[in-house]
Amino acid sequence: MHFQHSPQIRSDFPELAAGVVFARGITPDAVPDLDRFTAVAKERLAAGTEADLPEIQAWRRAFSKMGLKPTQYRCASESLLRRFRKEGALPRIHPLIDLCNAISLAYAIPVGVFDLAYVSRSLEVRHADGDETYVTFGGEVERPDPGEVIFADAERRAHARRWTNRQSGHSAVRDTTDAVLIVAEAMHATAAADVKELTTVLAHELERTWPAVREVSVESRWRTPPSA
């Protein structure tokens, strides 16, 4: 599985820092420890709302740059934090999703999880041509807007729309999931260091939560750390 951001995305968003975690051997019966991550989120939100966090502010700037209204289309971590602040908890979906959501809350960084059994050969964050296929969680088929930032595979299937706004139901984690690609992306001043820490922590939690996991690898994907 090859993952990359297109040269145009790298050029348009030089502040972008990304980390990738690959894992094989995921099962639906694990019980991750989420409390320490949700405790961090609660502490950060005690001082204000998610909109005050530099990680979220950076993504709002990026969405505005893409021509999207940030309060209409939120990055995944902002949506999670907003729900967590209002409801005090997140619904349990699958142990891997629950873990990634909790870590996303703690770091305020979007974390996408893709079941590799449903991704064709490669995954690239790029601008859409407009003829790609996107399947919602409800099973409806959509076409991304031309120029929209998507996660696209070799069969021109979009696995996320509006970059970090909404993932596809096609490659969503399910009980049969075994191998996954997990992507964390950030653009704030300390993004490079924070994404590196996030992916390191995530890899450790994967190995601790799934003792039988056969493979975990971590990779960082940025050119230079962004300036403050």
C-alpha positions as CSV (number, residue, x, y, z in Angstrom):
1,M,0.0,0.0,0.0
2,H,1.5,3.3,-1.1
3,F,0.2,6.5,0.5
4,Q,1.1,10.1,-0.4
5,H,0.0,13.7,-0.6
6,S,0.0,15.1,-4.2
7,P,2.7,17.6,-5.1
8,Q,-0.1,20.2,-5.5
9,I,-1.3,19.6,-1.9
10,R,2.2,19.9,-0.6
11,S,2.7,23.1,-2.5
12,D,-0.6,24.6,-1.4
13,F,-0.2,23.6,2.3
14,P,3.6,23.6,3.1
15,E,2.8,23.7,6.8
16,L,1.1,20.2,6.6
17,A,2.6,17.5,8.8
18,A,1.3,13.9,8.5
19,G,1.9,10.6,10.2
20,V,0.9,7.2,8.9
21,V,0.5,4.0,11.0
22,F,0.0,0.6,9.3
23,A,-1.3,-2.3,11.4
24,R,-2.3,-5.9,10.7
25,G,-4.1,-8.2,13.1
26,I,-6.9,-6.0,14.3
27,T,-9.9,-7.8,15.9
28,P,-13.2,-6.5,17.2
29,D,-13.0,-8.0,20.7
30,A,-10.3,-5.8,22.2
31,V,-10.8,-3.4,25.1
32,P,-8.7,-0.2,24.7
33,D,-7.9,2.1,27.6
34,L,-9.6,5.4,26.6
35,D,-9.8,7.2,29.9
36,R,-6.4,8.9,29.9
37,F,-7.0,10.4,26.4
38,T,-10.5,11.6,27.2
39,A,-9.2,13.1,30.4
40,V,-6.7,15.2,28.4
41,A,-9.6,16.4,26.1
42,K,-11.7,17.3,29.1
43,E,-8.9,19.3,30.6
44,R,-8.2,21.2,27.4
45,L,-11.9,21.9,26.8
46,A,-12.3,23.2,30.4
47,A,-10.4,26.4,29.3
48,G,-12.7,27.1,26.4
49,T,-14.3,25.4,23.3
50,E,-12.7,23.4,20.6
51,A,-12.6,26.5,18.4
52,D,-10.0,28.0,20.7
53,L,-7.5,25.2,20.1
54,P,-4.6,26.0,17.8
55,E,-4.9,22.7,16.1
56,I,-8.5,23.4,15.2
57,Q,-7.8,27.0,14.2
58,A,-5.2,25.8,11.7
59,W,-7.7,23.4,10.1
60,R,-10.3,26.2,9.9
61,R,-7.8,28.3,8.0
62,A,-7.1,25.4,5.7
63,F,-10.8,24.9,5.0
64,S,-11.3,28.6,4.3
65,K,-8.4,28.4,1.9
66,M,-10.2,25.5,0.1
67,G,-13.3,27.7,-0.2
68,L,-15.3,25.9,2.5
69,K,-17.1,27.6,5.3
70,P,-15.3,26.2,8.4
71,T,-18.4,26.2,10.6
72,Q,-20.3,24.3,8.0
73,Y,-17.6,21.7,7.1
74,R,-15.5,20.9,10.2
75,C,-12.4,18.7,10.3
76,A,-13.0,15.3,12.0
77,S,-11.3,16.2,15.2
78,E,-13.3,19.4,15.6
79,S,-16.6,17.5,15.1
80,L,-15.5,14.9,17.7
81,L,-14.5,17.5,20.2
82,R,-17.7,19.4,19.7
83,R,-19.8,16.3,20.3
84,F,-17.7,15.3,23.3
85,R,-18.0,18.8,24.8
86,K,-21.8,18.8,24.5
87,E,-22.5,15.1,25.4
88,G,-19.5,14.3,27.7
89,A,-18.8,11.0,25.8
90,L,-18.6,9.5,22.4
91,P,-20.5,6.4,21.2
92,R,-18.6,3.1,21.1
93,I,-18.3,1.9,17.5
94,H,-15.4,-0.6,17.2
95,P,-12.4,-0.8,19.6
96,L,-10.0,0.5,17.0
97,I,-12.3,3.5,16.1
98,D,-12.9,4.2,19.7
99,L,-9.1,4.3,20.4
100,C,-8.4,6.5,17.4
101,N,-11.3,8.8,18.3
102,A,-10.0,9.1,21.9
103,I,-6.5,9.9,20.7
104,S,-7.9,12.4,18.2
105,L,-9.7,14.1,21.1
106,A,-6.6,14.3,23.2
107,Y,-4.4,15.8,20.4
108,A,-7.2,17.7,18.6
109,I,-5.8,16.3,15.3
110,P,-7.9,14.4,12.7
111,V,-7.2,10.7,12.6
112,G,-8.5,8.7,9.6
113,V,-8.7,4.9,9.6
114,F,-9.0,2.9,6.4
115,D,-9.7,-0.8,6.0
116,L,-7.1,-1.8,3.4
117,A,-9.2,-4.7,2.2
118,Y,-11.4,-2.0,0.5
119,V,-8.7,0.3,-0.8
120,S,-7.2,-0.4,-4.2
121,R,-3.4,-0.5,-4.3
122,S,-2.7,3.1,-3.3
123,L,-4.1,6.1,-1.5
124,E,-3.4,9.7,-2.4
125,V,-4.6,13.0,-0.9
126,R,-5.3,15.1,-4.0
127,H,-7.7,17.4,-5.8
128,A,-10.7,15.6,-7.3
129,D,-11.4,15.6,-11.0
130,G,-15.1,15.2,-10.2
131,D,-15.6,11.7,-11.7
132,E,-14.5,9.8,-8.6
133,T,-17.0,7.6,-6.7
134,Y,-17.7,8.2,-3.0
135,V,-20.0,6.0,-1.0
136,T,-21.6,7.4,2.2
137,F,-22.1,5.4,5.4
138,G,-25.8,5.1,4.3
139,G,-24.8,3.6,1.0
140,E,-25.5,6.5,-1.3
141,V,-23.1,7.2,-4.1
142,E,-21.8,10.8,-4.5
143,R,-19.3,12.5,-6.9
144,P,-16.8,14.9,-5.3
145,D,-16.8,18.4,-6.6
146,P,-13.9,19.1,-9.1
147,G,-11.0,20.5,-7.2
148,E,-12.2,19.2,-3.8
149,V,-9.5,17.6,-1.7
150,I,-10.1,13.8,-1.4
151,F,-8.4,10.6,-0.4
152,A,-8.4,8.7,-3.7
153,D,-7.3,5.1,-4.6
154,A,-6.1,3.5,-7.8
155,E,-9.6,2.8,-8.9
156,R,-10.6,6.4,-8.5
157,R,-12.7,5.7,-5.4
158,A,-12.8,8.6,-2.9
159,H,-12.3,7.3,0.6
160,A,-12.8,10.8,2.2
161,R,-14.4,14.0,1.1
162,R,-13.4,17.6,1.8
163,W,-10.0,16.3,3.1
164,T,-10.5,15.6,6.8
165,N,-14.3,16.4,6.9
166,R,-16.0,13.1,6.1
167,Q,-14.7,9.5,5.4
168,S,-16.4,7.0,3.2
169,G,-18.5,4.1,4.4
170,H,-16.8,1.9,1.8
171,S,-13.5,1.5,3.6
172,A,-14.8,2.0,7.1
173,V,-13.6,-0.3,9.9
174,R,-16.0,-3.3,10.6
175,D,-15.9,-6.5,12.6
176,T,-14.0,-8.3,9.7
177,T,-11.3,-5.6,9.5
178,D,-7.7,-7.0,9.8
179,A,-5.3,-4.6,8.1
180,V,-5.6,-0.8,8.4
181,L,-3.9,2.4,7.4
182,I,-4.3,5.2,9.9
183,V,-3.5,8.8,8.9
184,A,-3.0,11.8,11.2
185,E,-2.7,15.3,9.7
186,A,-2.1,18.7,11.2
187,M,-1.1,22.2,10.2
188,H,-0.6,24.2,13.5
189,A,2.8,25.6,14.6
190,T,3.9,22.5,16.4
191,A,2.3,20.0,14.1
192,A,5.4,18.0,13.2
193,A,6.3,17.3,16.8
194,D,2.7,16.6,17.8
195,V,1.9,14.3,14.9
196,K,5.1,12.4,15.6
197,E,4.1,12.0,19.2
198,L,0.5,11.0,18.3
199,T,1.6,8.2,15.9
200,T,4.2,6.9,18.4
201,V,1.5,6.8,21.1
202,L,-1.0,5.2,18.8
203,A,1.5,2.5,17.7
204,H,2.2,1.7,21.4
205,E,-1.5,1.5,22.1
206,L,-2.1,-0.8,19.2
207,E,0.5,-3.3,20.4
208,R,-0.7,-3.1,23.9
209,T,-4.4,-3.5,23.1
210,W,-4.0,-6.2,20.4
211,P,-1.2,-8.4,21.8
212,A,-1.6,-10.7,18.8
213,V,-1.2,-7.9,16.2
214,R,1.3,-9.2,13.6
215,E,2.6,-5.9,12.3
216,V,2.7,-2.3,13.3
217,S,4.8,0.4,11.4
218,V,5.0,4.1,11.7
219,E,6.0,6.7,9.1
220,S,6.3,10.5,9.2
221,R,5.5,12.4,6.0
222,W,6.5,16.1,6.0
223,R,9.4,18.0,4.4
224,T,10.4,20.4,7.1
225,P,8.8,21.3,10.4
226,P,6.6,24.3,10.0
227,S,7.7,27.6,11.5
228,A,5.9,29.2,14.4
